[in-house]
Amino acid sequence: MVYSRKVNGKIYTFGVSGRLYKSNVLLYDHQTESLWSQLMEKAVAGPLAGKKLTKLNASRTSWKAWMKKNPHTLVLSTDTGYARNYSKDPYKGYYRTLGIWFPVGDVRTDLSPKEMVLGIEINGEARAYPLALLREMPGMVKDEVAGKPVQIEVAADGEIVGVRDHRGEPVPSIFSYWFAWQAFHPETTVYSKEK
């Protein structure tokens, strides 16, 4: 998910706070040092507590697919002047383990805690789409969330190409671990082929 930096008409700059809530990283804004929850889409502490973030349309894609559509793309250099190895992933071991490093409360057993899902919330109704299931369904997966049509386009290689409504307008969605999605959306339903 990508959010606008503009809140109530003012532009803020954000950073990673190093703090977690329900095992999900909290951001902070440099101007007020308020803490912001990505999955709650709002400030949860500080002078701006309760202020909402505005979702922006964004897509997640493979480098190969991106370059096919945008062959003249420039890539940010890792030559930053800092002695940091940007190719080293600090969470590498976390992806492979089954456990969750930090508590989130009870985790529903609909899916395994670290199963990746595509999460969609419309008008307060949330649904999780297991990526493993979507990869088995190339083409257009049609569904409804809160009575609104949702179409998830899945490429032949299993990549999620887009999430749109029946008019072709983008529908905000987020890729998340199941444990995090259900922690912030306790009433979420889980998509299945039978729906």
PyMOL CGO cylinders between C-alpha atoms (Angstrom):
from pymol import cmd
from pymol.cgo import CYLINDER

trace = [
    CYLINDER, 0.00, 0.00, 0.00, 1.17, 3.50, -0.76, 0.3, 1, 1, 1, 1, 1, 1,
    CYLINDER, 1.17, 3.50, -0.76, -0.14, 6.56, 1.05, 0.3, 1, 1, 1, 1, 1, 1,
    CYLINDER, -0.14, 6.56, 1.05, -0.10, 10.28, 0.34, 0.3, 1, 1, 1, 1, 1, 1,
    CYLINDER, -0.10, 10.28, 0.34, 2.25, 12.40, 2.45, 0.3, 1, 1, 1, 1, 1, 1,
    CYLINDER, 2.25, 12.40, 2.45, -0.47, 15.06, 2.60, 0.3, 1, 1, 1, 1, 1, 1,
    CYLINDER, -0.47, 15.06, 2.60, -2.60, 15.03, 5.76, 0.3, 1, 1, 1, 1, 1, 1,
    CYLINDER, -2.60, 15.03, 5.76, -5.22, 17.76, 6.21, 0.3, 1, 1, 1, 1, 1, 1,
    CYLINDER, -5.22, 17.76, 6.21, -3.57, 19.85, 3.49, 0.3, 1, 1, 1, 1, 1, 1,
    CYLINDER, -3.57, 19.85, 3.49, -0.06, 19.71, 4.98, 0.3, 1, 1, 1, 1, 1, 1,
    CYLINDER, -0.06, 19.71, 4.98, 2.87, 17.68, 3.56, 0.3, 1, 1, 1, 1, 1, 1,
    CYLINDER, 2.87, 17.68, 3.56, 4.71, 15.43, 6.01, 0.3, 1, 1, 1, 1, 1, 1,
    CYLINDER, 4.71, 15.43, 6.01, 7.90, 13.42, 5.64, 0.3, 1, 1, 1, 1, 1, 1,
    CYLINDER, 7.90, 13.42, 5.64, 7.96, 9.91, 7.08, 0.3, 1, 1, 1, 1, 1, 1,
    CYLINDER, 7.96, 9.91, 7.08, 10.54, 7.49, 8.39, 0.3, 1, 1, 1, 1, 1, 1,
    CYLINDER, 10.54, 7.49, 8.39, 10.66, 4.05, 9.98, 0.3, 1, 1, 1, 1, 1, 1,
    CYLINDER, 10.66, 4.05, 9.98, 10.32, 4.38, 13.75, 0.3, 1, 1, 1, 1, 1, 1,
    CYLINDER, 10.32, 4.38, 13.75, 11.85, 1.01, 14.66, 0.3, 1, 1, 1, 1, 1, 1,
    CYLINDER, 11.85, 1.01, 14.66, 8.75, 0.33, 16.77, 0.3, 1, 1, 1, 1, 1, 1,
    CYLINDER, 8.75, 0.33, 16.77, 6.18, -2.36, 16.16, 0.3, 1, 1, 1, 1, 1, 1,
    CYLINDER, 6.18, -2.36, 16.16, 2.48, -2.69, 16.85, 0.3, 1, 1, 1, 1, 1, 1,
    CYLINDER, 2.48, -2.69, 16.85, 1.07, -6.20, 16.43, 0.3, 1, 1, 1, 1, 1, 1,
    CYLINDER, 1.07, -6.20, 16.43, 4.37, -7.12, 14.77, 0.3, 1, 1, 1, 1, 1, 1,
    CYLINDER, 4.37, -7.12, 14.77, 3.87, -4.45, 12.10, 0.3, 1, 1, 1, 1, 1, 1,
    CYLINDER, 3.87, -4.45, 12.10, 6.32, -1.56, 11.66, 0.3, 1, 1, 1, 1, 1, 1,
    CYLINDER, 6.32, -1.56, 11.66, 5.13, 1.87, 12.75, 0.3, 1, 1, 1, 1, 1, 1,
    CYLINDER, 5.13, 1.87, 12.75, 6.15, 4.91, 10.73, 0.3, 1, 1, 1, 1, 1, 1,
    CYLINDER, 6.15, 4.91, 10.73, 6.71, 8.34, 12.23, 0.3, 1, 1, 1, 1, 1, 1,
    CYLINDER, 6.71, 8.34, 12.23, 6.49, 11.80, 10.73, 0.3, 1, 1, 1, 1, 1, 1,
    CYLINDER, 6.49, 11.80, 10.73, 9.48, 14.11, 11.14, 0.3, 1, 1, 1, 1, 1, 1,
    CYLINDER, 9.48, 14.11, 11.14, 7.34, 17.16, 11.84, 0.3, 1, 1, 1, 1, 1, 1,
    CYLINDER, 7.34, 17.16, 11.84, 5.44, 15.97, 14.95, 0.3, 1, 1, 1, 1, 1, 1,
    CYLINDER, 5.44, 15.97, 14.95, 6.98, 12.54, 15.68, 0.3, 1, 1, 1, 1, 1, 1,
    CYLINDER, 6.98, 12.54, 15.68, 3.50, 11.03, 15.67, 0.3, 1, 1, 1, 1, 1, 1,
    CYLINDER, 3.50, 11.03, 15.67, 3.48, 7.26, 15.12, 0.3, 1, 1, 1, 1, 1, 1,
    CYLINDER, 3.48, 7.26, 15.12, 1.54, 5.90, 12.13, 0.3, 1, 1, 1, 1, 1, 1,
    CYLINDER, 1.54, 5.90, 12.13, 0.19, 2.38, 11.57, 0.3, 1, 1, 1, 1, 1, 1,
    CYLINDER, 0.19, 2.38, 11.57, 0.36, 1.19, 7.97, 0.3, 1, 1, 1, 1, 1, 1,
    CYLINDER, 0.36, 1.19, 7.97, -2.41, -1.38, 8.33, 0.3, 1, 1, 1, 1, 1, 1,
    CYLINDER, -2.41, -1.38, 8.33, -4.67, 0.88, 10.41, 0.3, 1, 1, 1, 1, 1, 1,
    CYLINDER, -4.67, 0.88, 10.41, -3.99, 3.71, 7.94, 0.3, 1, 1, 1, 1, 1, 1,
    CYLINDER, -3.99, 3.71, 7.94, -3.78, 6.36, 10.64, 0.3, 1, 1, 1, 1, 1, 1,
    CYLINDER, -3.78, 6.36, 10.64, -1.67, 7.95, 13.37, 0.3, 1, 1, 1, 1, 1, 1,
    CYLINDER, -1.67, 7.95, 13.37, -1.90, 5.92, 16.57, 0.3, 1, 1, 1, 1, 1, 1,
    CYLINDER, -1.90, 5.92, 16.57, 0.12, 8.11, 18.95, 0.3, 1, 1, 1, 1, 1, 1,
    CYLINDER, 0.12, 8.11, 18.95, 1.36, 11.69, 19.18, 0.3, 1, 1, 1, 1, 1, 1,
    CYLINDER, 1.36, 11.69, 19.18, -0.15, 15.06, 18.26, 0.3, 1, 1, 1, 1, 1, 1,
    CYLINDER, -0.15, 15.06, 18.26, -1.72, 13.68, 15.06, 0.3, 1, 1, 1, 1, 1, 1,
    CYLINDER, -1.72, 13.68, 15.06, -3.28, 10.57, 16.67, 0.3, 1, 1, 1, 1, 1, 1,
    CYLINDER, -3.28, 10.57, 16.67, -6.46, 9.61, 14.84, 0.3, 1, 1, 1, 1, 1, 1,
    CYLINDER, -6.46, 9.61, 14.84, -5.58, 11.44, 11.61, 0.3, 1, 1, 1, 1, 1, 1,
    CYLINDER, -5.58, 11.44, 11.61, -6.10, 9.20, 8.56, 0.3, 1, 1, 1, 1, 1, 1,
    CYLINDER, -6.10, 9.20, 8.56, -3.76, 8.48, 5.68, 0.3, 1, 1, 1, 1, 1, 1,
    CYLINDER, -3.76, 8.48, 5.68, -5.05, 8.70, 2.09, 0.3, 1, 1, 1, 1, 1, 1,
    CYLINDER, -5.05, 8.70, 2.09, -4.44, 5.61, -0.07, 0.3, 1, 1, 1, 1, 1, 1,
    CYLINDER, -4.44, 5.61, -0.07, -2.76, 6.05, -3.44, 0.3, 1, 1, 1, 1, 1, 1,
    CYLINDER, -2.76, 6.05, -3.44, -3.00, 3.62, -6.30, 0.3, 1, 1, 1, 1, 1, 1,
    CYLINDER, -3.00, 3.62, -6.30, 0.16, 1.55, -6.71, 0.3, 1, 1, 1, 1, 1, 1,
    CYLINDER, 0.16, 1.55, -6.71, 1.16, -1.78, -8.15, 0.3, 1, 1, 1, 1, 1, 1,
    CYLINDER, 1.16, -1.78, -8.15, 3.63, -4.48, -7.20, 0.3, 1, 1, 1, 1, 1, 1,
    CYLINDER, 3.63, -4.48, -7.20, 5.36, -6.21, -10.06, 0.3, 1, 1, 1, 1, 1, 1,
    CYLINDER, 5.36, -6.21, -10.06, 8.43, -8.18, -11.01, 0.3, 1, 1, 1, 1, 1, 1,
    CYLINDER, 8.43, -8.18, -11.01, 11.47, -6.37, -12.39, 0.3, 1, 1, 1, 1, 1, 1,
    CYLINDER, 11.47, -6.37, -12.39, 11.12, -8.36, -15.63, 0.3, 1, 1, 1, 1, 1, 1,
    CYLINDER, 11.12, -8.36, -15.63, 7.49, -7.26, -16.15, 0.3, 1, 1, 1, 1, 1, 1,
    CYLINDER, 7.49, -7.26, -16.15, 8.32, -3.66, -15.22, 0.3, 1, 1, 1, 1, 1, 1,
    CYLINDER, 8.32, -3.66, -15.22, 11.22, -3.45, -17.67, 0.3, 1, 1, 1, 1, 1, 1,
    CYLINDER, 11.22, -3.45, -17.67, 9.09, -4.92, -20.44, 0.3, 1, 1, 1, 1, 1, 1,
    CYLINDER, 9.09, -4.92, -20.44, 6.65, -2.02, -20.07, 0.3, 1, 1, 1, 1, 1, 1,
    CYLINDER, 6.65, -2.02, -20.07, 9.21, 0.63, -19.06, 0.3, 1, 1, 1, 1, 1, 1,
    CYLINDER, 9.21, 0.63, -19.06, 12.52, -0.22, -20.76, 0.3, 1, 1, 1, 1, 1, 1,
    CYLINDER, 12.52, -0.22, -20.76, 14.12, 3.18, -20.08, 0.3, 1, 1, 1, 1, 1, 1,
    CYLINDER, 14.12, 3.18, -20.08, 13.67, 3.07, -16.30, 0.3, 1, 1, 1, 1, 1, 1,
    CYLINDER, 13.67, 3.07, -16.30, 16.50, 4.48, -14.21, 0.3, 1, 1, 1, 1, 1, 1,
    CYLINDER, 16.50, 4.48, -14.21, 17.45, 2.69, -10.99, 0.3, 1, 1, 1, 1, 1, 1,
    CYLINDER, 17.45, 2.69, -10.99, 18.50, 4.46, -7.80, 0.3, 1, 1, 1, 1, 1, 1,
    CYLINDER, 18.50, 4.46, -7.80, 22.21, 3.92, -7.18, 0.3, 1, 1, 1, 1, 1, 1,
    CYLINDER, 22.21, 3.92, -7.18, 23.35, 2.04, -4.08, 0.3, 1, 1, 1, 1, 1, 1,
    CYLINDER, 23.35, 2.04, -4.08, 26.50, 4.21, -4.11, 0.3, 1, 1, 1, 1, 1, 1,
    CYLINDER, 26.50, 4.21, -4.11, 25.19, 6.45, -1.32, 0.3, 1, 1, 1, 1, 1, 1,
    CYLINDER, 25.19, 6.45, -1.32, 28.43, 7.26, 0.48, 0.3, 1, 1, 1, 1, 1, 1,
    CYLINDER, 28.43, 7.26, 0.48, 27.40, 5.07, 3.42, 0.3, 1, 1, 1, 1, 1, 1,
    CYLINDER, 27.40, 5.07, 3.42, 29.08, 1.78, 4.29, 0.3, 1, 1, 1, 1, 1, 1,
    CYLINDER, 29.08, 1.78, 4.29, 25.92, -0.31, 3.99, 0.3, 1, 1, 1, 1, 1, 1,
    CYLINDER, 25.92, -0.31, 3.99, 25.41, -3.45, 1.95, 0.3, 1, 1, 1, 1, 1, 1,
    CYLINDER, 25.41, -3.45, 1.95, 22.01, -2.80, 0.36, 0.3, 1, 1, 1, 1, 1, 1,
    CYLINDER, 22.01, -2.80, 0.36, 21.93, -6.28, -1.17, 0.3, 1, 1, 1, 1, 1, 1,
    CYLINDER, 21.93, -6.28, -1.17, 21.79, -7.89, 2.28, 0.3, 1, 1, 1, 1, 1, 1,
    CYLINDER, 21.79, -7.89, 2.28, 18.23, -8.48, 3.53, 0.3, 1, 1, 1, 1, 1, 1,
    CYLINDER, 18.23, -8.48, 3.53, 18.06, -8.10, 7.34, 0.3, 1, 1, 1, 1, 1, 1,
    CYLINDER, 18.06, -8.10, 7.34, 14.89, -10.22, 7.41, 0.3, 1, 1, 1, 1, 1, 1,
    CYLINDER, 14.89, -10.22, 7.41, 16.22, -13.09, 5.28, 0.3, 1, 1, 1, 1, 1, 1,
    CYLINDER, 16.22, -13.09, 5.28, 15.87, -15.70, 8.03, 0.3, 1, 1, 1, 1, 1, 1,
    CYLINDER, 15.87, -15.70, 8.03, 12.44, -14.43, 9.04, 0.3, 1, 1, 1, 1, 1, 1,
    CYLINDER, 12.44, -14.43, 9.04, 10.83, -15.38, 5.73, 0.3, 1, 1, 1, 1, 1, 1,
    CYLINDER, 10.83, -15.38, 5.73, 11.90, -19.03, 6.09, 0.3, 1, 1, 1, 1, 1, 1,
    CYLINDER, 11.90, -19.03, 6.09, 10.85, -19.62, 9.69, 0.3, 1, 1, 1, 1, 1, 1,
    CYLINDER, 10.85, -19.62, 9.69, 7.29, -20.55, 10.60, 0.3, 1, 1, 1, 1, 1, 1,
    CYLINDER, 7.29, -20.55, 10.60, 7.20, -18.54, 13.80, 0.3, 1, 1, 1, 1, 1, 1,
    CYLINDER, 7.20, -18.54, 13.80, 6.41, -14.89, 14.39, 0.3, 1, 1, 1, 1, 1, 1,
    CYLINDER, 6.41, -14.89, 14.39, 9.18, -12.97, 16.14, 0.3, 1, 1, 1, 1, 1, 1,
    CYLINDER, 9.18, -12.97, 16.14, 6.93, -10.58, 18.04, 0.3, 1, 1, 1, 1, 1, 1,
    CYLINDER, 6.93, -10.58, 18.04, 3.46, -11.25, 19.49, 0.3, 1, 1, 1, 1, 1, 1,
    CYLINDER, 3.46, -11.25, 19.49, 0.30, -10.09, 17.75, 0.3, 1, 1, 1, 1, 1, 1,
    CYLINDER, 0.30, -10.09, 17.75, -2.29, -11.67, 20.03, 0.3, 1, 1, 1, 1, 1, 1,
    CYLINDER, -2.29, -11.67, 20.03, -4.40, -14.61, 18.90, 0.3, 1, 1, 1, 1, 1, 1,
    CYLINDER, -4.40, -14.61, 18.90, -3.85, -15.68, 15.30, 0.3, 1, 1, 1, 1, 1, 1,
    CYLINDER, -3.85, -15.68, 15.30, -6.82, -17.21, 13.51, 0.3, 1, 1, 1, 1, 1, 1,
    CYLINDER, -6.82, -17.21, 13.51, -6.13, -20.65, 12.05, 0.3, 1, 1, 1, 1, 1, 1,
    CYLINDER, -6.13, -20.65, 12.05, -7.88, -20.12, 8.69, 0.3, 1, 1, 1, 1, 1, 1,
    CYLINDER, -7.88, -20.12, 8.69, -4.40, -19.93, 7.10, 0.3, 1, 1, 1, 1, 1, 1,
    CYLINDER, -4.40, -19.93, 7.10, -0.87, -20.50, 8.35, 0.3, 1, 1, 1, 1, 1, 1,
    CYLINDER, -0.87, -20.50, 8.35, 0.41, -17.36, 10.13, 0.3, 1, 1, 1, 1, 1, 1,
    CYLINDER, 0.41, -17.36, 10.13, 3.00, -16.50, 7.48, 0.3, 1, 1, 1, 1, 1, 1,
    CYLINDER, 3.00, -16.50, 7.48, 0.91, -17.24, 4.42, 0.3, 1, 1, 1, 1, 1, 1,
    CYLINDER, 0.91, -17.24, 4.42, 1.00, -14.26, 2.09, 0.3, 1, 1, 1, 1, 1, 1,
    CYLINDER, 1.00, -14.26, 2.09, -2.35, -12.73, 1.22, 0.3, 1, 1, 1, 1, 1, 1,
    CYLINDER, -2.35, -12.73, 1.22, -3.69, -9.93, -0.90, 0.3, 1, 1, 1, 1, 1, 1,
    CYLINDER, -3.69, -9.93, -0.90, -5.86, -7.87, 1.44, 0.3, 1, 1, 1, 1, 1, 1,
    CYLINDER, -5.86, -7.87, 1.44, -8.78, -5.75, 0.29, 0.3, 1, 1, 1, 1, 1, 1,
    CYLINDER, -8.78, -5.75, 0.29, -11.00, -3.59, 2.48, 0.3, 1, 1, 1, 1, 1, 1,
    CYLINDER, -11.00, -3.59, 2.48, -14.04, -1.78, 1.16, 0.3, 1, 1, 1, 1, 1, 1,
    CYLINDER, -14.04, -1.78, 1.16, -16.47, 0.17, 3.36, 0.3, 1, 1, 1, 1, 1, 1,
    CYLINDER, -16.47, 0.17, 3.36, -15.17, -1.57, 6.49, 0.3, 1, 1, 1, 1, 1, 1,
    CYLINDER, -15.17, -1.57, 6.49, -15.49, -5.09, 5.06, 0.3, 1, 1, 1, 1, 1, 1,
    CYLINDER, -15.49, -5.09, 5.06, -12.20, -6.97, 4.65, 0.3, 1, 1, 1, 1, 1, 1,
    CYLINDER, -12.20, -6.97, 4.65, -11.25, -10.05, 2.64, 0.3, 1, 1, 1, 1, 1, 1,
    CYLINDER, -11.25, -10.05, 2.64, -7.94, -11.92, 2.37, 0.3, 1, 1, 1, 1, 1, 1,
    CYLINDER, -7.94, -11.92, 2.37, -6.99, -13.64, -0.88, 0.3, 1, 1, 1, 1, 1, 1,
    CYLINDER, -6.99, -13.64, -0.88, -4.28, -16.28, -0.36, 0.3, 1, 1, 1, 1, 1, 1,
    CYLINDER, -4.28, -16.28, -0.36, -1.58, -15.68, -2.98, 0.3, 1, 1, 1, 1, 1, 1,
    CYLINDER, -1.58, -15.68, -2.98, -0.97, -19.44, -3.32, 0.3, 1, 1, 1, 1, 1, 1,
    CYLINDER, -0.97, -19.44, -3.32, -4.62, -19.87, -4.34, 0.3, 1, 1, 1, 1, 1, 1,
    CYLINDER, -4.62, -19.87, -4.34, -4.61, -16.92, -6.74, 0.3, 1, 1, 1, 1, 1, 1,
    CYLINDER, -4.61, -16.92, -6.74, -1.50, -18.32, -8.47, 0.3, 1, 1, 1, 1, 1, 1,
    CYLINDER, -1.50, -18.32, -8.47, -3.55, -21.41, -9.33, 0.3, 1, 1, 1, 1, 1, 1,
    CYLINDER, -3.55, -21.41, -9.33, -6.18, -19.24, -11.05, 0.3, 1, 1, 1, 1, 1, 1,
    CYLINDER, -6.18, -19.24, -11.05, -4.53, -17.31, -13.91, 0.3, 1, 1, 1, 1, 1, 1,
    CYLINDER, -4.53, -17.31, -13.91, -6.86, -14.91, -15.67, 0.3, 1, 1, 1, 1, 1, 1,
    CYLINDER, -6.86, -14.91, -15.67, -9.52, -12.78, -14.01, 0.3, 1, 1, 1, 1, 1, 1,
    CYLINDER, -9.52, -12.78, -14.01, -10.69, -13.71, -10.51, 0.3, 1, 1, 1, 1, 1, 1,
    CYLINDER, -10.69, -13.71, -10.51, -14.06, -12.06, -9.90, 0.3, 1, 1, 1, 1, 1, 1,
    CYLINDER, -14.06, -12.06, -9.90, -15.52, -11.49, -6.47, 0.3, 1, 1, 1, 1, 1, 1,
    CYLINDER, -15.52, -11.49, -6.47, -17.49, -9.00, -4.38, 0.3, 1, 1, 1, 1, 1, 1,
    CYLINDER, -17.49, -9.00, -4.38, -16.42, -7.20, -1.21, 0.3, 1, 1, 1, 1, 1, 1,
    CYLINDER, -16.42, -7.20, -1.21, -19.06, -5.20, 0.65, 0.3, 1, 1, 1, 1, 1, 1,
    CYLINDER, -19.06, -5.20, 0.65, -21.34, -5.71, -2.35, 0.3, 1, 1, 1, 1, 1, 1,
    CYLINDER, -21.34, -5.71, -2.35, -18.82, -4.07, -4.68, 0.3, 1, 1, 1, 1, 1, 1,
    CYLINDER, -18.82, -4.07, -4.68, -17.38, -6.01, -7.65, 0.3, 1, 1, 1, 1, 1, 1,
    CYLINDER, -17.38, -6.01, -7.65, -13.67, -6.79, -7.45, 0.3, 1, 1, 1, 1, 1, 1,
    CYLINDER, -13.67, -6.79, -7.45, -11.57, -8.23, -10.28, 0.3, 1, 1, 1, 1, 1, 1,
    CYLINDER, -11.57, -8.23, -10.28, -8.07, -9.55, -9.60, 0.3, 1, 1, 1, 1, 1, 1,
    CYLINDER, -8.07, -9.55, -9.60, -6.00, -10.08, -12.74, 0.3, 1, 1, 1, 1, 1, 1,
    CYLINDER, -6.00, -10.08, -12.74, -3.51, -12.92, -12.36, 0.3, 1, 1, 1, 1, 1, 1,
    CYLINDER, -3.51, -12.92, -12.36, -0.81, -13.43, -15.02, 0.3, 1, 1, 1, 1, 1, 1,
    CYLINDER, -0.81, -13.43, -15.02, 0.09, -16.90, -16.32, 0.3, 1, 1, 1, 1, 1, 1,
    CYLINDER, 0.09, -16.90, -16.32, 3.18, -16.88, -14.07, 0.3, 1, 1, 1, 1, 1, 1,
    CYLINDER, 3.18, -16.88, -14.07, 1.02, -16.15, -10.99, 0.3, 1, 1, 1, 1, 1, 1,
    CYLINDER, 1.02, -16.15, -10.99, 1.89, -12.48, -10.70, 0.3, 1, 1, 1, 1, 1, 1,
    CYLINDER, 1.89, -12.48, -10.70, -0.95, -10.19, -9.55, 0.3, 1, 1, 1, 1, 1, 1,
    CYLINDER, -0.95, -10.19, -9.55, -1.26, -7.76, -12.46, 0.3, 1, 1, 1, 1, 1, 1,
    CYLINDER, -1.26, -7.76, -12.46, -3.99, -5.55, -11.06, 0.3, 1, 1, 1, 1, 1, 1,
    CYLINDER, -3.99, -5.55, -11.06, -6.98, -5.20, -8.76, 0.3, 1, 1, 1, 1, 1, 1,
    CYLINDER, -6.98, -5.20, -8.76, -9.90, -3.27, -10.23, 0.3, 1, 1, 1, 1, 1, 1,
    CYLINDER, -9.90, -3.27, -10.23, -13.63, -2.71, -9.93, 0.3, 1, 1, 1, 1, 1, 1,
    CYLINDER, -13.63, -2.71, -9.93, -16.16, -3.51, -12.69, 0.3, 1, 1, 1, 1, 1, 1,
    CYLINDER, -16.16, -3.51, -12.69, -15.43, -0.15, -14.39, 0.3, 1, 1, 1, 1, 1, 1,
    CYLINDER, -15.43, -0.15, -14.39, -11.68, -0.87, -14.52, 0.3, 1, 1, 1, 1, 1, 1,
    CYLINDER, -11.68, -0.87, -14.52, -10.86, 1.61, -11.74, 0.3, 1, 1, 1, 1, 1, 1,
    CYLINDER, -10.86, 1.61, -11.74, -8.07, 0.51, -9.35, 0.3, 1, 1, 1, 1, 1, 1,
    CYLINDER, -8.07, 0.51, -9.35, -9.13, -0.96, -6.01, 0.3, 1, 1, 1, 1, 1, 1,
    CYLINDER, -9.13, -0.96, -6.01, -6.64, -0.35, -3.16, 0.3, 1, 1, 1, 1, 1, 1,
    CYLINDER, -6.64, -0.35, -3.16, -5.06, -3.57, -1.93, 0.3, 1, 1, 1, 1, 1, 1,
    CYLINDER, -5.06, -3.57, -1.93, -2.08, -4.65, 0.13, 0.3, 1, 1, 1, 1, 1, 1,
    CYLINDER, -2.08, -4.65, 0.13, 0.22, -7.67, 0.23, 0.3, 1, 1, 1, 1, 1, 1,
    CYLINDER, 0.22, -7.67, 0.23, 0.58, -8.91, 3.80, 0.3, 1, 1, 1, 1, 1, 1,
    CYLINDER, 0.58, -8.91, 3.80, 1.29, -11.90, 5.96, 0.3, 1, 1, 1, 1, 1, 1,
    CYLINDER, 1.29, -11.90, 5.96, -1.94, -13.51, 7.17, 0.3, 1, 1, 1, 1, 1, 1,
    CYLINDER, -1.94, -13.51, 7.17, -1.04, -12.94, 10.84, 0.3, 1, 1, 1, 1, 1, 1,
    CYLINDER, -1.04, -12.94, 10.84, -0.76, -9.18, 10.28, 0.3, 1, 1, 1, 1, 1, 1,
    CYLINDER, -0.76, -9.18, 10.28, -3.84, -8.85, 8.07, 0.3, 1, 1, 1, 1, 1, 1,
    CYLINDER, -3.84, -8.85, 8.07, -6.09, -10.70, 10.53, 0.3, 1, 1, 1, 1, 1, 1,
    CYLINDER, -6.09, -10.70, 10.53, -4.62, -8.84, 13.51, 0.3, 1, 1, 1, 1, 1, 1,
    CYLINDER, -4.62, -8.84, 13.51, -5.79, -5.53, 12.06, 0.3, 1, 1, 1, 1, 1, 1,
    CYLINDER, -5.79, -5.53, 12.06, -8.91, -6.94, 10.39, 0.3, 1, 1, 1, 1, 1, 1,
    CYLINDER, -8.91, -6.94, 10.39, -10.26, -9.46, 12.94, 0.3, 1, 1, 1, 1, 1, 1,
    CYLINDER, -10.26, -9.46, 12.94, -13.57, -9.91, 11.07, 0.3, 1, 1, 1, 1, 1, 1,
    CYLINDER, -13.57, -9.91, 11.07, -11.91, -10.55, 7.70, 0.3, 1, 1, 1, 1, 1, 1,
    CYLINDER, -11.91, -10.55, 7.70, -13.22, -13.29, 5.48, 0.3, 1, 1, 1, 1, 1, 1,
    CYLINDER, -13.22, -13.29, 5.48, -10.93, -15.52, 3.42, 0.3, 1, 1, 1, 1, 1, 1,
    CYLINDER, -10.93, -15.52, 3.42, -11.56, -16.03, -0.29, 0.3, 1, 1, 1, 1, 1, 1,
    CYLINDER, -11.56, -16.03, -0.29, -11.94, -19.60, -1.54, 0.3, 1, 1, 1, 1, 1, 1,
    CYLINDER, -11.94, -19.60, -1.54, -12.69, -21.05, -4.96, 0.3, 1, 1, 1, 1, 1, 1,
    CYLINDER, -12.69, -21.05, -4.96, -16.15, -22.08, -3.70, 0.3, 1, 1, 1, 1, 1, 1,
    CYLINDER, -16.15, -22.08, -3.70, -17.22, -18.43, -3.28, 0.3, 1, 1, 1, 1, 1, 1,
]
cmd.load_cgo(trace, "trace")
